[in-house]
């Protein structure tokens, strides 16, 4: 499973660091939208980097965005994170509308870095770019 994220977004940076801490089985890989692999995965999903406001999860031929991607990633972490699965009970249009508000304001609310996230040395092999 590959998580495609914005490496300049401080919220996204925190999300990736959270995933690295809690993915004890090492099932997740990461690709930034600023890198060649991330851009290729976005193109495969029919998305462009400019104005991108979604997290993308790619698992083989399957692709998920927004809250579906988040919930699937949390499920992959195992317990207790799988408990987030109850959020599937919230209608997707409502979940995704809230997600889009957060995504649209992520730089203003959480900040932006002019440099991309540098993976910790012990996790560098999990980053595609």
Buried (B, 14 or more C-beta within 10 A) or exposed (E): BBBBBBBBBBBBBEBBBBBBEBBEEEBBBBBBBBBEBBBBBBEEBEBEEEEBBBBBBBBEEEBBBBBBBBBBBBBBBEEEBEEBEEEEEEEEEEBBEEBBEEBEEBBEEBEBBEEBBEBEEEBEEBBBB
